[in-house]
Amino acid sequence: MSEFATLHPYDPQFVRAYVAAIRGDMPAAELLPAAPDWANRELARARRGYQRALTGDETGANMVSHELARLLGAGMPVYFVPGAGLTQIEARFDRGLGMLLRPPSRLFMDAGLESRAARRMPIRLDASGGSMGGAFLSPALVPQFRAQIEARLERLARRMAEAEMDAPAYVGILLEAASFAESRGLGLFEAADVVVPGVAESEPPGLTLLQPDRKRLDKPLRLQLEEAARPPKEPGLFARVFRGAKPAQTHVALDDPRLWRGVNDVTPPPEPLDAHEEAP
């Protein structure tokens, strides 16, 4: 799985326009008026992928989803989350958040792409890597995603810290992306290898790239996340010396014949009389 994961706020209307453009029903200048020449080049790749996807080619389908993320980057902020895309959050840190994720095929079919092309898209970012789009959060589910991150803030920060990540910065950028999308009624779409920071050739025109940075966090949130990400303290000498395990608790049945009944007399009972002896 590529570490160059990104999150892209998206408007469902733009996705519908993109699908119309790759099918030849809309010119690039109408899809992206601010950069028509660049959009033409990107759409040419997307159209080649579309034709391959119609024949059942997965690589072609991945080109279609990847180019959507590229075009979104020309008009929306791009959140660079290496190692912490939606797929990676679900797989490595919190499977509960994965309950909100939807496969990209659904996003594209809702926008009008033929099902035989859309269903060739993997449901998540592929572990084998490569340029592609992945899972998405619909606009209706973004508020739930943000709320769940806030509810599991400390646990998520602790797990990211255990993975040797800058937990406050990463949890912070996830909240930042979700809050931006929620405030504008947008969804979130993940992708891989859309942009490489510092490589100008990979950047869409007018790119706004946001990377994990704890300095952008409000101070109370930053302090809370930093505290959650700290490793647990080692016990002191006194605690280590006198630390002991509690005795195991066992269940005792009151009718157990082995229990002591308060009788200490161990004198054996008298021997039985012979048959020819008379009792006194």
Secondary structure, 3 states (H helix, E strand, C coil): CCCCEEEEEECHHHHHHHHHHHCCCCCHHHHCCCCHHHHHHHHHHHHHHHHHHHCCCHHHHHHHHHHHHHHHCCCCCEEECCCCCHHHHHHHHCCCHHHHCECHHHHHHHCCCCHHHHCCCCCCCCCCCCCEEEEEECCCCHHHHHHHHHHCHHHHHHHHHHCCCCHHHHHHHHHHHHHHHHHCCCEEEEEECCCCCCCHHHCCCCCCEECCCHHHCCHHHHHHHHHHHCCCCCCCHHHHHHCCCCCCCCCCCCCCCCCCCCCCCCCCCCCCCCCCCCCC
